[in-house]
Amino acid sequence: MEHKKIRQPIITVCGHVDHGKTSILDRLRQSSIREGEAGGITQKISFTLYPAEQLRAACPLIDEHGIRLDIPGFLFIDTPGHAAFTNLRKRGGSLADIAILVIDINEGIKPQTSEVIQILKLNKTPFIIALNKIDNIHGWKKYEGDLSRSIETQAKNTTQDFQEKYLTLIGSLQSYGFDSDLFYNIKDFTKKIALVPCSAKTGEGIPELIMVLCGLSQKYLENRLTLGKDAKGVVLEIKKEKDTHYLECILYDGELSRQNQIAVANINGEPLITRIRVLEEILPLSSKFRPKEKITAATGLRMQITEKADVLPGMPFVVYKENKDEIEKTFKQQLTESIKTNKQGIIAKADSLGSLEALLAMLKQEKISVVKAGIGSINKSDVISAKANLKINELDAIIIGFNVGIDEGVNEEEGKIKIMKEEVIYKLIEELKKFREEKRKEIEKTRLMGLTSLAKIKVLHQHVFRNTNPAIFGVKVETGKITPRMSLIDENNEKVGHIKNMQSENKSVTEATEGMELAISVSGVNFERRMKNVNFLYSDISESQFKVFRKNKDLLSSKELHLLDALEKIKKVQ
């Protein structure tokens, strides 16, 4: 490798909330960013430039193991507590060259870990696993020196506990199609995922983590790291400082000059040609920036542009060479590839292209179709689209929003639609699945009850308003629902008659549900003679209807199931 032509590998640090992503990165750069985060959770994406000389200083193992280090260092990307930025993409594939998946060894794979693994697999991003918080294993003692030796010299119970935990994780990873092992047991890193036990708190295992990263980068990323001529980057976020807006970006290839004209994408994916007013590069092992005339990849940067427009986060930027049509085609293609929708489905909104792409990928895996997807807040146009779905499929009359707001005047109640918002993708999808399943059962139950209703009513003998022609008396709905024209039987399976009319608080009603007290009229019944010893009445259902209810028992409540059992005995259903 010729040093001048090699860029820094881009390393994405990702994992479940509270498993120690930022703490690992803090330990790598000896900072304390996590302490300043709201609630200890990373709120915004950040990047850290880690030069090769600092890598050697932090990790003597590089020289001790004779690892050749041609790479100029690393660019670390710390992701928020969701998977959106794990999905950061450049033209032709994932932005990340390698990912560090941080897993708390004591907790194993959590829902968000699973989400990240699926996205890494989807993007074919190589990754290693930092098995964090080994210091929380009961009885664990930190030993200076070789990590494998440290593991071996722990107390017997502690070693057994450690082995049980990491072997369980190896088993879990196999279900995702990955073979894995402790890094010092692996001969071919292209065939197995490396597990590096470590502690962000004590620093144990961190040198080994750096060593594995350096070794993998040096050995397997040669072609990927060759530096091109043309500047290429991705806009991560739009940030405001005082009255100034900055584009926070990653330059992943080439060299960018402040004199360059660049093309960025507006909110519609159209190219905006602009000059760079201010160009700044992230300082090594710092969150501060310094002005530069030229910047070479890979690095984090921010720039202030001359044109004012809504720039689309997650989209690329390129140097403009009088090729607007070509750039527009590329931008539109990338947007089209990222936002693929179906003829029917829900409406999905997110705060950036990377977020939306991750969201759509997860929805696809759950086999949930999307008819409309976009970036930005939930608006009236989204509500109109959701309303239209009511006529097609009620399960699709839903708008989900990831990390977005709701425009003023948008009201879900007006159209009987559902709006769901969350800041963590897996939570949003879990809530969506739960709601859709409950809604499906509700729709199916309505259809089922359209055949006939299950009902048990208590006869209120103290409220008899007319003895006969028709008999009018009070009842309380114990279970289910009653309606006019419903056929009633008693506890001995003897027919009583049909409900003619129903009144509640002197007003006619067309249905009465559990807990309601009302008056019903029944023709052809002499209450005193027929109902004297009857305490409960039941809806009369045929044997075929009974079987339909049994077939759809998952739609019934526990009370309705008990009622069905009672009716089975009353009617002596075979």
C-alpha positions as CSV (number, residue, x, y, z in Angstrom):
1,M,0.0,0.0,0.0
2,E,1.3,3.5,-0.9
3,H,0.6,5.6,2.2
4,K,-0.4,8.7,0.2
5,K,-3.2,6.9,-1.6
6,I,-4.8,5.3,1.4
7,R,-7.6,6.9,3.4
8,Q,-8.8,6.2,6.9
9,P,-11.2,3.3,7.3
10,I,-14.6,4.6,8.4
11,I,-15.7,2.7,11.6
12,T,-19.4,2.8,12.7
13,V,-19.9,2.2,16.4
14,C,-23.4,0.8,17.0
15,G,-25.5,-1.3,19.4
16,H,-28.4,-1.4,21.9
17,V,-29.1,1.6,24.1
18,D,-27.1,1.6,27.3
19,H,-24.7,-1.2,26.2
20,G,-21.8,1.2,26.1
21,K,-21.3,2.4,22.6
22,T,-20.2,6.0,23.4
23,S,-18.4,4.8,26.6
24,I,-16.3,2.5,24.4
25,L,-15.5,5.4,22.0
26,D,-14.8,7.6,25.0
27,R,-12.2,5.1,26.2
28,L,-10.7,4.9,22.8
29,R,-10.3,8.7,22.6
30,Q,-9.9,9.2,26.4
31,S,-12.8,11.7,26.4
32,S,-16.0,12.0,28.5
33,I,-18.7,12.9,26.0
34,R,-21.1,10.4,27.5
35,E,-21.2,12.3,30.7
36,G,-22.5,15.3,28.9
37,E,-25.3,13.4,27.0
38,A,-28.9,13.9,28.1
39,G,-29.8,10.8,30.1
40,G,-26.5,9.2,29.1
41,I,-27.9,8.4,25.6
42,T,-26.3,9.6,22.4
43,Q,-28.6,12.3,21.0
44,K,-26.9,13.1,17.8
45,I,-24.4,11.4,15.5
46,S,-20.8,12.4,16.0
47,F,-17.5,11.5,14.5
48,T,-13.9,11.2,15.8
49,L,-10.7,11.4,13.8
50,Y,-8.1,9.0,15.3
51,P,-4.6,9.4,13.7
52,A,-2.2,6.5,13.3
53,E,0.4,7.9,15.7
54,Q,-2.2,8.0,18.5
55,L,-3.3,4.5,17.6
56,R,0.2,3.3,18.2
57,A,0.5,5.2,21.4
58,A,-2.9,3.8,22.7
59,C,-2.1,0.3,21.5
60,P,1.4,-1.0,22.0
61,L,0.1,-4.4,20.8
62,I,0.3,-3.1,17.2
63,D,4.1,-3.0,17.3
64,E,4.4,-6.0,19.7
65,H,2.5,-8.2,17.1
66,G,4.3,-6.7,14.2
67,I,1.2,-5.3,12.5
68,R,2.0,-3.2,9.5
69,L,0.1,0.1,9.7
70,D,-0.1,1.9,6.4
71,I,-3.6,3.4,7.2
72,P,-3.4,7.0,8.3
73,G,-5.8,6.3,11.2
74,F,-9.5,5.7,11.7
75,L,-12.7,7.8,11.4
76,F,-15.1,6.7,14.0
77,I,-18.9,7.4,13.7
78,D,-20.8,7.2,16.9
79,T,-24.5,6.5,16.2
80,P,-27.6,7.5,18.2
81,G,-29.7,5.1,20.2
82,H,-31.4,3.8,17.0
83,A,-30.2,2.1,13.9
84,A,-30.8,4.9,11.4
85,F,-27.2,5.9,11.0
86,T,-26.0,2.3,10.9
87,N,-27.7,2.5,7.5
88,L,-25.6,5.5,6.3
89,R,-25.0,4.9,2.6
90,K,-22.8,6.2,-0.2
91,R,-23.1,5.5,-3.8
92,G,-22.5,1.8,-4.3
93,G,-22.9,0.6,-0.8
94,S,-22.5,1.2,3.0
95,L,-20.6,4.2,4.2
96,A,-19.0,2.2,7.0
97,D,-15.9,0.1,6.1
98,I,-16.2,-1.8,9.4
99,A,-18.7,-1.7,12.3
100,I,-18.1,-2.2,16.0
101,L,-21.2,-3.8,17.4
102,V,-21.2,-3.2,21.2
103,I,-23.0,-5.8,23.2
104,D,-23.3,-6.0,27.0
105,I,-22.0,-9.5,27.7
106,N,-24.3,-9.7,30.7
107,E,-27.5,-8.9,28.6
108,G,-26.7,-10.4,25.2
109,I,-28.7,-9.6,22.1
110,K,-31.5,-7.1,22.7
111,P,-34.2,-6.0,20.3
112,Q,-32.1,-3.0,19.1
113,T,-29.0,-5.2,18.8
114,S,-31.1,-7.5,16.5
115,E,-32.2,-4.5,14.5
116,V,-28.5,-3.4,14.0
117,I,-27.4,-6.9,13.1
118,Q,-30.1,-7.1,10.4
119,I,-29.1,-3.8,8.9
120,L,-25.4,-4.7,8.9
121,K,-26.3,-8.0,7.2
122,L,-28.5,-6.2,4.7
123,N,-25.6,-3.8,3.8
124,K,-23.0,-6.5,3.9
125,T,-20.9,-4.4,6.3
126,P,-18.1,-6.4,8.0
127,F,-18.2,-6.0,11.8
128,I,-16.5,-7.1,15.0
129,I,-18.2,-7.4,18.4
130,A,-17.0,-5.5,21.5
131,L,-18.2,-7.7,24.4
132,N,-18.5,-4.8,26.9
133,K,-18.9,-4.7,30.7
134,I,-16.8,-7.8,31.5
135,D,-16.1,-6.0,34.8
136,N,-19.7,-6.6,35.8
137,I,-19.3,-10.4,35.7
138,H,-19.4,-11.5,39.3
139,G,-15.9,-11.8,40.7
140,W,-14.1,-10.4,37.7
141,K,-10.7,-9.0,38.4
142,K,-8.7,-6.9,36.0
143,Y,-5.3,-8.2,35.2
144,E,-2.6,-6.3,33.4
145,G,-1.2,-7.8,30.3
146,D,-2.6,-10.4,27.8
147,L,-6.4,-10.5,27.7
148,S,-6.6,-14.3,27.1
149,R,-4.3,-14.8,30.1
150,S,-6.6,-12.5,32.1
151,I,-9.6,-14.7,31.2
152,E,-7.8,-17.9,32.2
153,T,-6.6,-16.5,35.6
154,Q,-10.1,-15.5,36.8
155,A,-11.6,-17.6,39.6
156,K,-13.2,-20.8,38.4
157,N,-16.8,-19.6,38.9
158,T,-16.1,-16.3,37.2
159,T,-14.5,-18.1,34.2
160,Q,-17.5,-20.5,33.9
161,D,-19.9,-17.5,34.0
162,F,-17.9,-15.8,31.3
163,Q,-17.8,-18.9,29.1
164,E,-21.5,-19.5,29.5
165,K,-22.3,-15.9,28.5
166,Y,-20.1,-15.7,25.4
167,L,-21.1,-19.2,24.2
168,T,-24.7,-18.2,24.5
169,L,-24.0,-15.2,22.3
170,I,-22.2,-17.4,19.8
171,G,-25.3,-19.5,19.6
172,S,-27.6,-16.5,19.2
173,L,-25.4,-15.1,16.3
174,Q,-25.7,-18.4,14.5
175,S,-29.5,-17.8,14.2
176,Y,-28.6,-14.7,12.1
177,G,-26.3,-16.8,9.9
178,F,-23.0,-15.7,11.5
179,D,-20.2,-17.9,12.9
180,S,-18.2,-16.2,15.7
181,D,-15.5,-16.8,18.3
182,L,-13.2,-15.0,20.6
183,F,-10.7,-13.1,18.5
184,Y,-7.6,-15.0,19.7
185,N,-9.2,-18.3,18.5
186,I,-9.8,-17.1,15.0
187,K,-7.4,-17.9,12.1
188,D,-9.5,-16.6,9.2
189,F,-11.3,-13.3,10.1
190,T,-13.3,-13.5,6.8
191,K,-15.1,-16.5,8.0
192,K,-15.9,-15.7,11.6
193,I,-17.0,-12.6,13.5
194,A,-14.4,-11.7,16.1
195,L,-15.6,-11.2,19.7
196,V,-13.4,-8.9,21.8
197,P,-14.2,-9.0,25.6
198,C,-13.6,-5.5,27.1
199,S,-14.6,-3.0,29.6
200,A,-15.1,0.7,28.8
201,K,-15.0,1.4,32.5
202,T,-11.6,-0.2,33.3
203,G,-10.0,-0.1,29.8
204,E,-9.4,-3.8,29.8
205,G,-9.6,-5.3,26.3
206,I,-9.5,-1.8,24.6
207,P,-6.0,-2.3,23.2
208,E,-7.0,-5.6,21.8
209,L,-10.1,-4.0,20.2
210,I,-7.8,-1.4,18.5
211,M,-5.4,-4.2,17.4
212,V,-8.1,-6.3,15.8
213,L,-9.5,-3.2,13.9
214,C,-6.0,-2.3,12.7
215,G,-5.2,-5.9,11.6
216,L,-8.5,-6.3,9.7
217,S,-8.3,-2.9,8.1
218,Q,-4.7,-3.5,7.0
219,K,-5.3,-7.0,5.7
220,Y,-8.8,-6.9,4.1
221,L,-9.6,-3.4,3.1
222,E,-6.8,-2.5,0.7
223,N,-8.9,-2.0,-2.4
224,R,-11.7,-0.3,-0.6
225,L,-9.3,2.3,1.0
226,T,-7.6,3.4,-2.2
227,L,-8.1,7.2,-2.3
228,G,-9.8,8.6,-5.4
229,K,-9.3,12.1,-6.9
230,D,-12.9,13.4,-6.8
231,A,-14.4,14.5,-3.5
232,K,-17.4,12.5,-2.5
233,G,-19.3,12.8,0.7
234,V,-22.5,12.4,2.6
235,V,-24.5,15.1,4.4
236,L,-25.3,13.8,7.9
237,E,-27.1,16.6,9.6
238,I,-28.0,20.3,9.4
239,K,-26.8,22.1,12.5
240,K,-27.5,25.6,13.7
241,E,-25.0,27.7,15.7
242,K,-26.4,31.1,16.6
243,D,-27.7,32.4,13.3
244,T,-25.5,30.2,11.1
245,H,-26.5,26.9,9.5
246,Y,-23.8,24.3,8.9
247,L,-23.8,21.1,7.0
248,E,-22.1,18.3,9.0
249,C,-20.7,15.8,6.6
250,I,-18.4,12.9,6.1
251,L,-15.9,13.1,3.2
252,Y,-15.4,9.5,2.3
253,D,-13.3,9.8,-0.8
254,G,-11.0,12.3,-2.6
255,E,-10.0,15.8,-1.8
256,L,-12.3,18.8,-1.2
257,S,-11.2,22.4,-1.6
258,R,-13.0,25.5,-0.3
259,Q,-12.8,26.8,-3.9
260,N,-14.8,23.9,-5.3
261,Q,-18.4,24.2,-6.4
262,I,-20.4,21.4,-5.0
263,A,-23.8,19.8,-5.6
264,V,-26.0,18.9,-2.7
265,A,-29.6,17.5,-2.8
266,N,-32.6,19.6,-1.7
267,I,-35.6,18.1,0.1
268,N,-37.0,16.8,-3.2
269,G,-33.7,15.2,-4.2
270,E,-32.9,17.9,-6.8
271,P,-29.3,19.1,-7.2
272,L,-28.5,22.5,-5.7
273,I,-25.2,24.0,-7.1
274,T,-23.4,26.1,-4.5
275,R,-20.1,27.4,-3.4
276,I,-18.5,26.8,0.0
277,R,-18.4,29.9,2.3
278,V,-16.7,28.1,5.2
279,L,-14.9,24.7,5.2
280,E,-13.8,23.1,8.5
281,E,-12.3,19.8,9.5
282,I,-12.8,17.9,12.7
283,L,-9.7,18.0,15.0
284,P,-8.1,14.7,15.9
285,L,-9.6,13.1,19.0
286,S,-11.8,16.2,19.5
287,S,-15.3,17.5,18.8
288,K,-14.0,20.8,17.6
289,F,-13.4,22.0,14.1
290,R,-10.7,24.1,12.4
291,P,-10.8,26.1,9.1
292,K,-9.1,24.4,6.2
293,E,-8.6,25.3,2.5
294,K,-8.3,21.7,1.5
295,I,-9.5,18.5,3.2
296,T,-8.6,14.9,2.3
297,A,-10.8,11.8,3.0
298,A,-11.8,10.1,5.1
299,T,-12.7,12.7,7.7
300,G,-15.5,14.6,9.3
301,L,-16.2,18.1,8.2
302,R,-18.7,20.9,8.3
303,M,-19.3,23.6,5.8
304,Q,-21.4,26.7,5.3
305,I,-22.7,27.1,1.8
306,T,-23.6,30.2,-0.1
307,E,-27.1,29.0,-1.2
308,K,-30.0,28.9,1.2
309,A,-32.2,25.8,0.8
310,D,-33.6,22.8,2.6
311,V,-30.8,20.3,2.2
312,L,-31.7,16.6,2.5
313,P,-29.8,14.8,5.2
314,G,-28.5,11.4,4.2
315,M,-27.9,12.4,0.6
316,P,-24.5,12.7,-1.0
317,F,-22.6,15.8,-2.1
318,V,-20.2,15.8,-5.0
319,V,-17.9,18.3,-6.8
320,Y,-19.7,20.1,-9.6
321,K,-18.1,19.8,-13.0
322,E,-20.8,21.4,-15.3
323,N,-22.6,18.0,-15.1
324,K,-25.9,19.0,-13.5
325,D,-27.9,16.5,-15.6
326,E,-25.7,13.6,-14.6
327,I,-25.8,14.6,-10.9
328,E,-29.6,15.0,-11.0
329,K,-29.9,11.5,-12.5
330,T,-27.6,10.1,-9.7
331,F,-29.5,11.9,-6.9
332,K,-32.9,10.9,-8.2
333,Q,-31.8,7.3,-8.7
334,Q,-30.4,7.1,-5.1
335,L,-33.6,8.6,-3.8
336,T,-35.7,6.2,-5.8
337,E,-33.6,3.2,-4.7
338,S,-33.9,4.3,-1.1
339,I,-37.6,5.1,-1.1
340,K,-39.3,2.1,-2.7
341,T,-43.1,1.9,-2.1
342,N,-46.0,-0.3,-2.9
343,K,-49.4,0.1,-4.5
344,Q,-51.0,-0.3,-1.1
345,G,-49.8,0.2,2.5
346,I,-49.2,2.5,5.4
347,I,-47.6,6.0,5.3
348,A,-44.0,6.3,6.7
349,K,-42.1,9.5,7.5
350,A,-38.6,10.0,8.9
351,D,-36.1,12.8,9.7
352,S,-33.5,11.9,7.1
353,L,-32.8,9.7,4.1
354,G,-30.7,7.3,6.2
355,S,-33.4,7.0,8.8
356,L,-36.1,6.5,6.2
357,E,-34.1,3.8,4.4
358,A,-33.5,2.0,7.7
359,L,-37.2,2.2,8.6
360,L,-38.3,0.9,5.2
361,A,-35.9,-1.9,5.4
362,M,-37.2,-3.0,8.8
363,L,-40.8,-2.7,7.6
364,K,-40.0,-4.8,4.6
365,Q,-38.6,-7.5,6.8
366,E,-41.8,-7.5,8.8
367,K,-43.8,-7.7,5.5
368,I,-45.5,-4.4,6.2
369,S,-46.2,-2.6,2.9
370,V,-45.7,1.2,2.5
371,V,-47.7,3.2,0.0
372,K,-46.1,6.6,0.7
373,A,-42.8,7.5,2.3
374,G,-41.1,10.8,2.8
375,I,-38.8,13.0,4.9
376,G,-39.9,15.6,7.3
377,S,-42.9,16.2,9.6
378,I,-46.3,14.5,9.3
379,N,-48.6,16.8,7.3
380,K,-52.1,17.2,6.0
381,S,-51.2,15.5,2.7
382,D,-50.2,12.4,4.8
383,V,-53.6,12.5,6.6
384,I,-55.4,12.6,3.2
385,S,-53.4,9.6,2.0
386,A,-54.2,7.7,5.2
387,K,-57.9,8.5,5.0
388,A,-58.0,7.1,1.4
389,N,-56.7,3.9,2.9
390,L,-59.8,3.5,5.1
391,K,-61.8,2.6,2.0
392,I,-59.2,0.1,0.8
393,N,-57.8,-1.5,4.0
394,E,-58.3,-0.2,7.5
395,L,-55.0,-1.8,8.6
396,D,-53.2,0.7,6.3
397,A,-55.0,3.8,7.7
398,I,-51.8,4.5,9.7
399,I,-49.1,7.1,9.6
400,I,-45.8,6.3,11.4
401,G,-43.2,8.9,12.1
402,F,-39.6,8.3,13.1
403,N,-37.9,11.2,14.9
404,V,-40.3,13.7,13.2
405,G,-42.9,16.3,14.4
406,I,-46.5,16.8,13.4
407,D,-47.6,19.9,11.5
408,E,-50.1,22.3,13.2
409,G,-53.7,21.4,12.3
410,V,-53.0,17.7,11.7
411,N,-55.6,15.7,13.6
412,E,-55.9,12.0,13.5
413,E,-59.3,12.0,15.1
414,E,-60.9,13.7,12.2
415,G,-60.5,10.8,9.9
416,K,-60.4,7.8,12.2
417,I,-56.8,7.2,11.3
418,K,-53.8,6.4,13.5
419,I,-50.7,8.4,13.9
420,M,-47.7,6.8,15.7
421,K,-44.4,8.5,16.6
422,E,-41.2,7.1,18.1
423,E,-37.5,8.0,18.4
424,V,-36.3,4.3,18.3
425,I,-37.1,2.3,15.2
426,Y,-37.6,-1.1,16.8
427,K,-40.1,0.4,19.3
428,L,-42.0,2.1,16.5
429,I,-42.3,-1.1,14.6
430,E,-43.2,-3.2,17.6
431,E,-46.0,-0.7,18.5
432,L,-47.1,-0.7,14.8
433,K,-47.3,-4.5,14.8
434,K,-49.2,-4.6,18.1
435,F,-51.7,-2.0,16.9
436,R,-52.3,-3.7,13.5
437,E,-52.8,-7.0,15.2
438,E,-55.3,-5.5,17.6
439,K,-57.0,-3.7,14.7
440,R,-57.1,-6.9,12.6
441,K,-58.8,-8.8,15.5
442,E,-61.3,-5.9,15.9
443,I,-62.2,-6.0,12.2
444,E,-62.5,-9.8,12.2
445,K,-64.5,-9.8,15.3
446,T,-66.9,-7.2,13.8
447,R,-67.3,-9.4,10.8
448,L,-67.8,-12.5,13.0
449,M,-70.4,-10.8,15.2
450,G,-72.2,-9.7,12.1
451,L,-73.3,-13.3,11.8
452,T,-74.7,-13.2,15.3
453,S,-73.5,-12.0,18.7
454,L,-72.5,-13.9,21.7
455,A,-74.4,-12.6,24.7
456,K,-75.4,-13.4,28.3
457,I,-77.9,-11.1,30.0
458,K,-79.1,-11.0,33.6
459,V,-82.8,-10.6,34.1
460,L,-83.6,-7.7,36.5
461,H,-86.8,-9.1,38.1
462,Q,-87.3,-5.8,40.1
463,H,-87.8,-3.9,36.9
464,V,-90.8,-5.4,35.0
465,F,-92.6,-2.6,33.1
466,R,-95.2,-4.8,31.2
467,N,-96.1,-8.4,31.8
468,T,-97.2,-9.3,28.2
469,N,-98.0,-8.1,24.6
470,P,-95.0,-7.5,24.6
471,A,-93.3,-8.2,27.9
472,I,-91.0,-5.3,28.8
473,F,-88.4,-5.8,31.5
474,G,-85.0,-4.7,32.7
475,V,-81.8,-6.6,31.9
476,K,-78.0,-6.2,32.5
477,V,-75.6,-7.2,29.8
478,E,-73.1,-9.5,31.5
479,T,-71.0,-10.6,28.5
480,G,-71.0,-9.6,24.8
481,K,-73.5,-7.5,22.9
482,I,-77.3,-7.6,22.4
483,T,-79.2,-6.1,19.4
484,P,-82.9,-6.0,18.2
485,R,-84.1,-9.2,16.5
486,M,-81.7,-11.3,18.6
487,S,-83.1,-14.7,19.5
488,L,-82.9,-15.6,23.2
489,I,-82.8,-18.9,25.1
490,D,-82.8,-19.7,28.8
491,E,-80.4,-21.9,30.8
492,N,-82.3,-25.1,29.7
493,N,-81.9,-24.3,26.0
494,E,-85.6,-23.4,25.7
495,K,-86.5,-20.6,23.3
496,V,-87.8,-17.4,24.9
497,G,-88.4,-15.2,21.9
498,H,-86.8,-12.3,19.9
499,I,-85.8,-8.9,21.2
500,K,-88.2,-6.5,19.6
501,N,-87.0,-3.1,20.9
502,M,-84.4,-1.8,23.4
503,Q,-84.4,1.4,25.5
504,S,-81.8,3.0,27.6
505,E,-82.6,6.2,29.6
506,N,-85.9,6.5,27.7
507,K,-84.1,6.4,24.3
508,S,-84.2,3.6,21.7
509,V,-80.8,2.0,21.2
510,T,-79.6,-0.4,18.5
511,E,-77.0,-2.2,20.6
512,A,-76.1,-2.7,24.2
513,T,-72.6,-3.8,25.4
514,E,-71.2,-5.4,28.5
515,G,-72.1,-3.6,31.8
516,M,-75.1,-1.7,30.3
517,E,-78.6,-1.8,32.0
518,L,-81.6,-1.3,29.8
519,A,-85.2,-2.3,29.1
520,I,-86.0,-4.8,26.4
521,S,-89.3,-5.9,24.9
522,V,-90.0,-9.5,23.9
523,S,-93.2,-10.5,22.0
524,G,-95.2,-13.6,22.8
525,V,-94.0,-13.9,26.4
526,N,-95.9,-13.8,29.7
527,F,-93.2,-12.6,32.0
528,E,-94.8,-13.7,35.3
529,R,-95.4,-17.3,34.0
530,R,-92.3,-17.7,31.7
531,M,-89.6,-15.8,33.4
532,K,-90.4,-16.3,37.1
533,N,-87.5,-18.6,37.7
534,V,-85.2,-17.5,34.9
535,N,-82.1,-15.5,36.0
536,F,-80.1,-15.4,32.8
537,L,-80.8,-15.4,29.1
538,Y,-78.4,-16.2,26.2
539,S,-78.1,-15.5,22.5
540,D,-79.3,-18.4,20.5
541,I,-76.7,-19.5,18.0
542,S,-76.9,-22.4,15.6
543,E,-74.4,-25.3,15.6
544,S,-72.7,-24.1,12.5
545,Q,-72.3,-20.6,14.0
546,F,-71.0,-22.2,17.2
547,K,-68.3,-23.9,15.1
548,V,-67.3,-20.6,13.4
549,F,-66.9,-19.0,16.9
550,R,-64.7,-22.0,18.0
551,K,-62.6,-21.6,14.8
552,N,-62.0,-17.9,15.6
553,K,-61.6,-18.2,19.3
554,D,-58.4,-16.1,19.2
555,L,-60.7,-13.1,18.5
556,L,-62.7,-13.6,21.7
557,S,-62.1,-12.2,25.1
558,S,-61.7,-14.6,28.1
559,K,-65.3,-13.8,29.2
560,E,-66.6,-14.6,25.7
561,L,-64.7,-17.9,25.7
562,H,-66.3,-18.8,29.1
563,L,-69.7,-17.9,27.6
564,L,-69.0,-20.1,24.6
565,D,-68.1,-23.0,26.9
566,A,-71.4,-22.4,28.8
567,L,-73.4,-22.4,25.6
568,E,-71.7,-25.6,24.5
569,K,-73.1,-27.3,27.6
570,I,-76.5,-25.6,27.4
571,K,-77.0,-26.5,23.7
572,K,-75.2,-29.9,24.0
573,V,-73.1,-29.1,20.9
574,Q,-71.5,-32.3,19.5
